[in-house]
Each structure stands twice: as C-alpha cells, then as structure tokens.
C-alpha cells in the first residue's frame, strides 16, 4: 500500500477549526513601490462541513477603510486526493462604531 492510498487528506485543515484572533499587516499602497505598512486586528471562525471533506472560514476585521469581511471555502475531492480553495472578500463597509 502506498502512502497516497493509506492516507486521506480530508482532515488536513482540521487544525484551523475554531475561533482565532488575527493580527494583520498590509501595505498601505500595494504595487506603488512604497514599503509603508499598517496593522489591524481581525477574527476568524472556521468549521468543518461534510464530515471533513469541506470547511468554511468567516473573517472580519476593522481597518482604516472600514469593516472588512471575508469568506473562504475549502473543498476536498477524495477521488482525486486534492482540494479547491475559494476565497472572497466584501468591499469595506463603513464602520458603525464611533
């Protein structure tokens, strides 16, 4: 039996499950050649779906431009022993906090 046959990768991302505080560092003006960075805090919550063959992660952070939301979906294909990643962010919304 080969390693590939003996191991199912459906649970490779189980270590992400749960709620996490995230410290972000981002370029202020990407692709401008300037190296000015800013930092901001965020949070993620990741949970398993389909008995480990998928997981979904929700991300939220307050940055200078407003509230940033993201969503990531990871899908595992046991027939091919590989996966797919789909990630999207919503346009920053204006903060309601003052």
C-alpha positions as a LaTeX table, in Angstrom:
\begin{tabular}{lrrr}
\hline
Residue & $x$ (\AA) & $y$ (\AA) & $z$ (\AA) \\
\hline
Unk1 & 0.00 & 0.00 & 0.00 \\
Unk2 & 1.44 & 3.39 & $-0.97$ \\
Unk3 & 1.39 & 6.49 & 1.23 \\
Unk4 & $-1.16$ & 8.04 & $-1.11$ \\
Unk5 & $-3.50$ & 5.07 & $-0.74$ \\
Unk6 & $-3.14$ & 4.84 & 3.04 \\
Unk7 & $-3.76$ & 8.50 & 3.86 \\
Unk8 & $-6.90$ & 10.52 & 3.24 \\
Unk9 & $-6.24$ & 14.29 & 3.13 \\
Unk10 & $-9.81$ & 15.24 & 4.05 \\
Unk11 & $-8.68$ & 16.38 & 7.51 \\
Unk12 & $-5.52$ & 18.27 & 6.51 \\
Unk13 & $-7.02$ & 21.60 & 7.62 \\
Unk14 & $-8.63$ & 20.45 & 10.88 \\
Unk15 & $-6.05$ & 22.48 & 12.81 \\
Unk16 & $-7.89$ & 25.63 & 11.65 \\
Unk17 & $-11.18$ & 24.71 & 13.34 \\
Unk18 & $-12.34$ & 27.16 & 15.97 \\
Unk19 & $-12.21$ & 30.88 & 16.64 \\
Unk20 & $-8.99$ & 32.82 & 16.16 \\
Unk21 & $-7.78$ & 36.37 & 16.72 \\
Unk22 & $-5.71$ & 37.53 & 13.76 \\
Unk23 & $-3.03$ & 40.23 & 13.62 \\
Unk24 & $-2.82$ & 41.62 & 10.07 \\
Unk25 & $-0.10$ & 43.59 & 8.32 \\
Unk26 & $-0.89$ & 45.22 & 4.98 \\
Unk27 & 0.85 & 47.51 & 2.52 \\
Unk28 & $-0.75$ & 50.94 & 2.55 \\
Unk29 & $-0.35$ & 51.36 & $-1.25$ \\
Unk30 & 0.21 & 47.97 & $-2.94$ \\
Unk31 & 2.20 & 47.95 & $-6.19$ \\
Unk32 & 3.34 & 51.55 & $-5.67$ \\
Unk33 & 6.90 & 50.62 & $-4.73$ \\
Unk34 & 6.44 & 52.15 & $-1.28$ \\
Unk35 & 7.04 & 49.96 & 1.76 \\
Unk36 & 4.64 & 51.67 & 4.17 \\
Unk37 & 2.73 & 49.11 & 6.21 \\
Unk38 & $-0.16$ & 49.36 & 8.64 \\
Unk39 & $-1.53$ & 46.80 & 11.08 \\
Unk40 & $-5.04$ & 45.95 & 12.19 \\
Unk41 & $-6.78$ & 43.25 & 14.20 \\
Unk42 & $-9.30$ & 40.73 & 12.95 \\
Unk43 & $-11.04$ & 37.50 & 13.85 \\
Unk44 & $-11.83$ & 34.25 & 12.06 \\
Unk45 & $-14.16$ & 31.37 & 12.76 \\
Unk46 & $-13.58$ & 28.12 & 10.88 \\
Unk47 & $-15.72$ & 24.99 & 10.97 \\
Unk48 & $-15.88$ & 21.63 & 9.25 \\
Unk49 & $-18.58$ & 20.57 & 6.79 \\
Unk50 & $-19.45$ & 17.28 & 5.08 \\
Unk51 & $-17.63$ & 15.06 & 7.57 \\
Unk52 & $-14.29$ & 16.78 & 6.94 \\
Unk53 & $-14.50$ & 17.00 & 3.15 \\
Unk54 & $-15.07$ & 20.77 & 3.32 \\
Unk55 & $-14.63$ & 23.65 & 5.70 \\
Unk56 & $-15.74$ & 27.24 & 5.76 \\
Unk57 & $-13.99$ & 30.22 & 7.33 \\
Unk58 & $-15.51$ & 33.60 & 8.12 \\
Unk59 & $-13.20$ & 36.57 & 8.58 \\
Unk60 & $-13.91$ & 40.06 & 9.91 \\
Unk61 & $-11.55$ & 42.96 & 10.60 \\
Unk62 & $-11.74$ & 46.68 & 11.25 \\
Unk63 & $-9.24$ & 48.52 & 9.07 \\
Unk64 & $-8.80$ & 52.24 & 8.33 \\
Unk65 & $-11.05$ & 52.00 & 5.22 \\
Unk66 & $-13.84$ & 50.34 & 7.22 \\
Unk67 & $-15.09$ & 46.89 & 8.08 \\
Unk68 & $-13.57$ & 44.09 & 6.01 \\
Unk69 & $-15.38$ & 40.76 & 5.69 \\
Unk70 & $-14.10$ & 37.62 & 4.03 \\
Unk71 & $-15.26$ & 34.09 & 3.39 \\
Unk72 & $-13.16$ & 31.05 & 2.47 \\
Unk73 & $-14.39$ & 27.66 & 1.37 \\
Unk74 & $-12.06$ & 24.66 & 1.13 \\
Unk75 & $-13.35$ & 21.55 & $-0.67$ \\
Unk76 & $-11.65$ & 18.15 & $-0.69$ \\
Unk77 & $-12.13$ & 15.68 & $-3.55$ \\
Unk78 & $-11.36$ & 12.18 & $-2.22$ \\
Unk79 & $-11.47$ & 10.67 & $-5.73$ \\
Unk80 & $-8.59$ & 12.86 & $-6.84$ \\
Unk81 & $-6.98$ & 13.32 & $-3.40$ \\
Unk82 & $-6.82$ & 17.08 & $-3.90$ \\
Unk83 & $-8.78$ & 20.12 & $-2.99$ \\
Unk84 & $-10.00$ & 23.51 & $-4.09$ \\
Unk85 & $-9.93$ & 26.85 & $-2.32$ \\
Unk86 & $-12.45$ & 29.61 & $-2.96$ \\
Unk87 & $-11.97$ & 32.90 & $-1.15$ \\
Unk88 & $-13.82$ & 36.20 & $-1.43$ \\
Unk89 & $-13.93$ & 39.48 & 0.41 \\
Unk90 & $-16.71$ & 42.01 & 0.57 \\
Unk91 & $-15.96$ & 45.65 & $-0.16$ \\
Unk92 & $-15.11$ & 47.51 & 3.04 \\
Unk93 & $-18.23$ & 48.81 & 4.73 \\
Unk94 & $-18.26$ & 51.96 & 6.75 \\
Unk95 & $-17.92$ & 51.28 & 10.43 \\
Unk96 & $-20.90$ & 51.89 & 12.66 \\
Unk97 & $-18.63$ & 52.25 & 15.70 \\
Unk98 & $-17.60$ & 55.74 & 16.74 \\
\hline
\end{tabular}
